[in-house]
Amino acid sequence: MNPPQRYYSLDVFRGATVAFMILVNNQAGAAYTPLDHAPWHGLTPTDLVFPFFLFAVGNALAFVMPRFEEKGNAYFLKKVFRRTLLIFLINVLLNWFPFIRWEHDHIVFRTWTYTADNGTLVGVRIMGVLARIALAYCGAALIVYYAKLRGAFFISGCLLIAYWALCLFLGDPADPYSLSGYFGTAVDKAIFGPEHMYHGEGVAFDPEGLTSTMAAIVSVILGYFAGTYIRLKGKSYEMLSHLLVAAFLLLLAGYCWGSVFPVNKKIWTSSYTLVAAGWALATLSLLIYFIEFRESTGSWSKFFDVFGKNPLFIFILSGALPRLQRLIRIDDDGKTVDPLAWFYNHCCKPLDLGHEENASLLYAVTLIVIYWLIGRILDKQKIYIKV
């Protein structure tokens, strides 16, 4: 089998997505609106980052699937299930990390569940970004391997429509797409327990819950469709024009569907899946045009390429290091802070120019540079950590 044609634009797309995931996840204070999630319904650039990464996962799957098919069913299942379990396990361990915590003035082991100072039961979150990546990758890989392209197209449509029906008929009739009316929360509570769920909305609600993973699987499959078409069609303006037409159709379908099933990242609605895939395909098309056709590469593409060489490892590192450094306590004018909080207070805030958003952005960009340097060292040493 001839090796697939290399597309540098796909590496840059994946790396840029990881870089922006780190950027939006590390806003220390108030964030500019484009760098913050929509409160509920609606869309900001930040809401596109995660589905862009899943779209990139689908792109990569399209280039390894021929090898899976060549080596047979047992090889495919072993590879997919092993990777799924590994990423899911890393997700849980990362949420648990660093396994110890401060309790008043001493360090104790962070048990699976414990009672917080306010008397509430607190536990290790089970789901999360990596868990969603693992489950969406697994579901998409199984579907495209066994159902092939036409079957995967049909199943994707069924998943999106079925998820819409579940939200509509099992949710609160008064407002099935609201935080309190979303049916998936009850499923997650029954399986994981409220103490093992995300509480960022003020209540037990998991934006990476099990039920919304149905639509997230389609995000990967749509990326697979795009990657397969690029791989089979080759570098041509016909291929590029077809991608742009497909992007337009996805956006049109998504926004039209959004009039009855709102575009919402936090419950990963079907309309959101289509809209995000449309923007991902449009962005990828532009990168293919400038990088593959115009050969407009340089420092900017090399910067993002570093993140694309070790994407999951750098993302995991960006979650582990902040958690680890919180164990270090620094006295800051009578208050106990960790090193990154001290850096934000004394190095970023003085440069905010009267706007806290500037300090928050400077803080996040600094962390991106740190992780880039780590990635660059790994790249120079030809160390590529596969997860």
C-alpha positions as CSV (number, residue, x, y, z in Angstrom):
1,M,0.0,0.0,0.0
2,N,1.4,3.4,-0.9
3,P,1.8,5.8,2.0
4,P,-0.9,8.6,2.1
5,Q,0.0,12.0,0.8
6,R,1.2,14.2,3.6
7,Y,-0.8,17.3,4.4
8,Y,1.1,19.8,6.6
9,S,-2.1,21.9,6.9
10,L,-3.7,19.1,8.9
11,D,-0.8,19.2,11.4
12,V,-1.1,23.0,11.7
13,F,-4.9,22.7,12.2
14,R,-4.5,20.2,15.0
15,G,-1.7,22.1,16.7
16,A,-3.5,25.5,16.5
17,T,-6.6,23.8,18.1
18,V,-4.5,22.5,21.0
19,A,-2.9,26.0,21.4
20,F,-6.3,27.7,21.6
21,M,-7.6,25.0,23.9
22,I,-4.8,26.0,26.3
23,L,-5.5,29.7,25.8
24,V,-9.2,29.5,26.6
25,N,-8.7,27.1,29.5
26,N,-6.3,29.4,31.3
27,Q,-8.0,32.7,31.6
28,A,-7.1,33.7,35.2
29,G,-9.5,36.5,35.5
30,A,-12.1,38.2,33.4
31,A,-11.9,37.1,29.8
32,Y,-12.7,38.9,26.5
33,T,-16.0,37.7,25.1
34,P,-14.5,35.7,22.2
35,L,-12.3,33.9,24.8
36,D,-15.1,32.9,27.0
37,H,-17.9,30.3,26.5
38,A,-21.4,31.5,25.6
39,P,-23.5,31.5,28.9
40,W,-25.9,28.9,27.5
41,H,-27.3,29.0,24.0
42,G,-25.2,30.7,21.3
43,L,-21.7,30.5,20.1
44,T,-18.3,32.2,20.6
45,P,-15.0,31.3,19.1
46,T,-14.1,29.5,22.3
47,D,-17.1,27.2,21.8
48,L,-15.6,26.0,18.6
49,V,-12.2,24.9,20.0
50,F,-13.2,21.5,21.4
51,P,-15.3,20.3,18.4
52,F,-12.4,21.5,16.2
53,F,-10.2,19.1,18.0
54,L,-12.7,16.2,17.6
55,F,-12.9,17.1,13.9
56,A,-9.0,16.9,13.8
57,V,-9.3,13.5,15.5
58,G,-11.6,12.4,12.7
59,N,-9.1,13.8,10.1
60,A,-6.3,11.7,11.6
61,L,-8.5,8.6,11.7
62,A,-9.1,8.9,8.0
63,F,-5.4,8.5,7.4
64,V,-4.8,5.5,9.7
65,M,-8.1,3.6,8.8
66,P,-6.5,2.0,5.6
67,R,-3.9,0.4,7.8
68,F,-6.5,-0.8,10.3
69,E,-8.5,-2.4,7.4
70,E,-5.3,-3.9,5.9
71,K,-4.3,-5.6,9.2
72,G,-7.7,-7.0,10.0
73,N,-10.5,-6.9,12.6
74,A,-8.5,-8.1,15.7
75,Y,-5.7,-5.5,15.1
76,F,-8.3,-2.8,14.7
77,L,-10.3,-3.6,17.9
78,K,-7.1,-4.0,19.9
79,K,-5.8,-0.6,18.8
80,V,-9.1,1.3,19.2
81,F,-10.1,-0.2,22.6
82,R,-6.6,0.1,24.0
83,R,-6.4,3.8,23.0
84,T,-9.9,4.5,24.3
85,L,-9.3,2.9,27.7
86,L,-5.9,4.6,28.0
87,I,-7.2,8.1,27.3
88,F,-10.3,7.6,29.5
89,L,-8.0,6.3,32.4
90,I,-5.7,9.4,31.9
91,N,-8.8,11.6,32.2
92,V,-9.9,10.1,35.5
93,L,-6.3,10.2,36.9
94,L,-5.8,13.8,35.7
95,N,-9.0,14.8,37.5
96,W,-7.8,13.1,40.6
97,F,-4.2,14.4,40.3
98,P,-2.1,15.2,42.3
99,F,-3.8,12.7,44.6
100,I,-3.1,14.9,47.7
101,R,-4.6,18.2,48.9
102,W,-4.3,20.8,51.6
103,E,-6.7,20.4,54.4
104,H,-6.3,23.5,56.6
105,D,-2.5,23.4,57.4
106,H,-1.6,19.9,56.5
107,I,-1.6,17.7,53.4
108,V,-3.9,14.7,53.2
109,F,-4.6,12.1,50.5
110,R,-7.4,13.1,48.2
111,T,-9.8,10.2,48.5
112,W,-12.3,9.2,45.8
113,T,-14.9,11.1,47.8
114,Y,-14.6,13.3,50.8
115,T,-16.6,16.0,52.7
116,A,-15.5,19.5,52.0
117,D,-15.3,22.3,54.5
118,N,-18.8,23.5,53.7
119,G,-20.2,20.0,54.5
120,T,-20.9,19.0,50.9
121,L,-19.8,15.6,49.5
122,V,-17.0,16.1,46.9
123,G,-15.6,13.5,44.6
124,V,-13.3,13.0,41.7
125,R,-15.0,14.0,38.4
126,I,-15.3,11.0,36.1
127,M,-16.1,12.6,32.8
128,G,-14.2,15.5,31.1
129,V,-12.5,16.6,27.9
130,L,-10.3,13.6,27.6
131,A,-13.1,11.2,28.4
132,R,-15.2,12.7,25.7
133,I,-12.3,12.5,23.2
134,A,-11.9,8.8,24.2
135,L,-15.6,7.9,23.8
136,A,-16.2,9.9,20.7
137,Y,-13.1,8.5,19.0
138,C,-14.1,4.9,19.9
139,G,-17.7,5.4,18.7
140,A,-16.6,7.0,15.5
141,A,-13.9,4.4,14.8
142,L,-16.3,1.5,15.2
143,I,-19.0,3.1,13.1
144,V,-16.7,4.0,10.1
145,Y,-14.9,0.7,10.2
146,Y,-17.9,-1.5,10.2
147,A,-20.5,0.7,8.5
148,K,-18.1,2.2,5.9
149,L,-18.8,5.7,4.4
150,R,-22.5,5.3,3.4
151,G,-23.4,3.5,6.6
152,A,-21.6,6.0,8.7
153,F,-23.4,8.9,6.9
154,F,-26.8,7.2,7.7
155,I,-25.9,6.4,11.3
156,S,-24.6,10.0,11.9
157,G,-27.9,11.4,10.8
158,C,-29.8,8.9,13.0
159,L,-27.6,9.8,16.0
160,L,-28.3,13.6,15.6
161,I,-32.0,13.1,15.1
162,A,-32.3,10.6,17.9
163,Y,-30.4,12.9,20.3
164,W,-32.8,15.8,19.4
165,A,-35.8,13.5,20.1
166,L,-34.4,12.4,23.4
167,C,-33.8,16.0,24.5
168,L,-37.2,17.1,23.3
169,F,-39.3,14.2,24.7
170,L,-37.4,13.3,27.9
171,G,-36.5,16.8,28.9
172,D,-38.7,19.2,30.9
173,P,-41.6,20.1,28.6
174,A,-41.4,23.7,29.7
175,D,-37.9,24.1,28.5
176,P,-36.1,20.9,27.5
177,Y,-32.9,22.6,26.4
178,S,-32.3,24.5,29.6
179,L,-29.8,23.8,32.3
180,S,-32.6,22.5,34.6
181,G,-34.6,20.9,31.9
182,Y,-31.9,18.9,30.1
183,F,-32.6,15.2,30.4
184,G,-29.0,14.1,30.3
185,T,-28.2,15.4,33.7
186,A,-30.4,12.8,35.3
187,V,-28.6,10.0,33.4
188,D,-25.2,11.3,34.6
189,K,-26.4,11.6,38.2
190,A,-27.7,8.0,38.1
191,I,-24.5,6.6,36.7
192,F,-21.8,8.7,38.3
193,G,-23.4,10.4,41.2
194,P,-23.6,14.2,41.6
195,E,-20.3,14.3,43.6
196,H,-18.5,13.0,40.6
197,M,-19.8,15.5,38.1
198,Y,-18.8,19.0,37.0
199,H,-20.2,21.8,39.2
200,G,-19.1,24.9,37.2
201,E,-22.7,25.9,36.5
202,G,-23.4,26.0,40.2
203,V,-25.2,22.6,40.2
204,A,-24.3,19.1,39.2
205,F,-24.2,19.2,35.4
206,D,-21.6,17.7,33.1
207,P,-20.9,19.4,29.8
208,E,-19.0,16.3,28.8
209,G,-21.8,13.9,29.9
210,L,-22.7,10.5,28.5
211,T,-25.8,11.4,26.5
212,S,-24.4,14.4,24.6
213,T,-21.5,12.2,23.6
214,M,-24.0,10.8,20.9
215,A,-23.6,14.1,19.0
216,A,-19.9,14.4,19.8
217,I,-19.3,11.1,18.0
218,V,-20.7,12.7,14.9
219,S,-18.2,15.5,15.2
220,V,-15.4,13.0,14.8
221,I,-17.2,11.2,11.9
222,L,-17.6,14.5,10.0
223,G,-13.9,15.1,10.4
224,Y,-13.3,11.5,9.1
225,F,-15.4,12.3,6.0
226,A,-13.4,15.4,5.3
227,G,-10.1,13.6,5.9
228,T,-11.1,10.7,3.7
229,Y,-12.2,13.0,0.9
230,I,-8.9,14.9,1.1
231,R,-6.9,11.7,1.1
232,L,-8.7,10.1,-1.8
233,K,-9.1,13.3,-4.0
234,G,-5.6,14.6,-3.5
235,K,-4.4,18.2,-3.7
236,S,-6.6,19.9,-6.3
237,Y,-8.7,23.0,-6.6
238,E,-11.7,20.7,-7.2
239,M,-11.1,19.1,-3.8
240,L,-10.8,22.5,-2.1
241,S,-13.9,23.9,-3.7
242,H,-15.9,20.9,-2.7
243,L,-14.7,21.3,0.9
244,L,-15.9,24.9,0.9
245,V,-19.3,23.9,-0.5
246,A,-19.6,21.2,2.2
247,A,-18.7,23.8,4.8
248,F,-21.4,26.1,3.6
249,L,-24.0,23.3,3.6
250,L,-23.1,22.3,7.1
251,L,-23.4,25.8,8.4
252,L,-26.7,26.4,6.6
253,A,-28.1,23.1,7.9
254,G,-26.8,23.8,11.4
255,Y,-28.1,27.3,11.8
256,C,-31.5,26.4,10.3
257,W,-31.8,23.4,12.7
258,G,-30.7,25.8,15.5
259,S,-34.0,27.7,15.1
260,V,-35.8,24.8,16.7
261,F,-32.9,22.9,18.5
262,P,-30.6,25.8,19.7
263,V,-26.9,25.8,19.0
264,N,-25.5,25.0,22.4
265,K,-22.0,23.7,23.3
266,K,-22.8,22.7,26.9
267,I,-25.3,20.1,25.9
268,W,-23.6,19.6,22.4
269,T,-26.8,19.9,20.5
270,S,-27.1,18.4,17.0
271,S,-27.3,21.9,15.4
272,Y,-24.1,22.8,17.3
273,T,-22.4,19.7,15.9
274,L,-23.2,20.7,12.3
275,V,-22.3,24.4,12.8
276,A,-19.0,23.6,14.5
277,A,-18.1,21.1,11.8
278,G,-18.9,23.7,9.2
279,W,-16.6,26.3,10.7
280,A,-13.9,23.6,11.2
281,L,-14.1,22.6,7.5
282,A,-14.0,26.2,6.4
283,T,-11.0,26.9,8.6
284,L,-9.2,23.8,7.4
285,S,-10.0,24.7,3.7
286,L,-8.3,28.1,4.2
287,L,-5.3,26.4,5.8
288,I,-5.1,23.9,2.9
289,Y,-5.2,26.8,0.4
290,F,-2.5,28.9,2.0
291,I,-0.2,26.1,3.1
292,E,-0.6,23.4,0.4
293,F,-1.4,25.6,-2.6
294,R,0.2,29.0,-1.8
295,E,3.0,27.4,0.3
296,S,2.6,30.4,2.7
297,T,4.3,28.7,5.6
298,G,6.7,30.3,8.1
299,S,7.2,31.0,11.8
300,W,3.4,31.0,12.4
301,S,2.9,27.5,11.0
302,K,6.0,26.1,12.7
303,F,4.7,27.5,16.0
304,F,1.4,25.6,15.8
305,D,3.1,22.5,14.3
306,V,5.0,22.0,17.5
307,F,1.7,21.6,19.4
308,G,0.5,19.3,16.6
309,K,3.4,16.9,17.1
310,N,2.5,16.0,20.7
311,P,-1.1,17.2,20.9
312,L,-2.6,15.0,23.6
313,F,0.5,15.0,25.7
314,I,0.8,18.8,25.7
315,F,-2.9,19.1,26.6
316,I,-2.5,16.6,29.4
317,L,0.5,18.5,30.7
318,S,-1.4,21.8,30.6
319,G,-3.9,20.2,32.9
320,A,-1.4,18.5,35.2
321,L,1.1,21.2,35.9
322,P,-1.4,23.8,37.3
323,R,-2.8,21.2,39.6
324,L,0.6,20.2,40.8
325,Q,1.8,23.7,41.5
326,R,-1.3,24.4,43.7
327,L,0.4,22.3,46.4
328,I,3.0,25.0,46.7
329,R,2.0,27.8,49.1
330,I,3.3,31.4,48.9
331,D,2.5,34.2,51.3
332,D,1.3,37.2,49.4
333,D,0.5,40.2,51.6
334,G,-1.1,37.9,54.2
335,K,-2.9,35.7,51.7
336,T,-1.8,32.2,50.8
337,V,-1.5,31.7,47.0
338,D,0.1,29.3,44.6
339,P,3.0,30.3,42.3
340,L,0.8,30.9,39.2
341,A,-1.6,33.0,41.2
342,W,1.4,35.0,42.5
343,F,2.7,35.4,38.9
344,Y,-0.8,36.7,37.8
345,N,-1.1,39.1,40.7
346,H,2.5,40.6,40.4
347,C,3.4,40.2,36.8
348,C,0.2,40.3,34.8
349,K,-2.1,42.6,36.7
350,P,0.3,45.5,36.7
351,L,0.3,45.4,32.9
352,D,-3.5,45.2,32.4
353,L,-3.7,48.8,31.2
354,G,-6.9,49.2,33.2
355,H,-8.6,46.1,31.8
356,E,-8.5,42.9,33.7
357,E,-9.0,41.0,30.4
358,N,-5.5,42.1,29.3
359,A,-4.0,40.6,32.4
360,S,-5.9,37.4,31.9
361,L,-4.8,37.2,28.3
362,L,-1.2,37.8,29.1
363,Y,-1.3,35.1,31.7
364,A,-2.8,32.6,29.2
365,V,-0.3,33.5,26.5
366,T,2.6,33.1,28.9
367,L,1.4,29.5,29.7
368,I,1.1,28.8,25.9
369,V,4.7,29.9,25.4
370,I,5.9,27.6,28.3
371,Y,4.1,24.6,26.9
372,W,5.4,25.5,23.4
373,L,8.9,25.5,24.7
374,I,8.4,22.0,26.2
375,G,6.9,20.8,23.0
376,R,9.8,22.3,21.0
377,I,12.3,20.5,23.2
378,L,10.5,17.2,22.6
379,D,10.3,17.9,18.8
380,K,14.1,18.7,18.6
381,Q,14.8,15.5,20.4
382,K,12.4,13.6,18.0
383,I,10.3,12.5,21.0
384,Y,6.7,12.0,20.1
385,I,4.5,10.7,22.8
386,K,1.6,8.8,21.4
387,V,-1.5,8.4,23.5
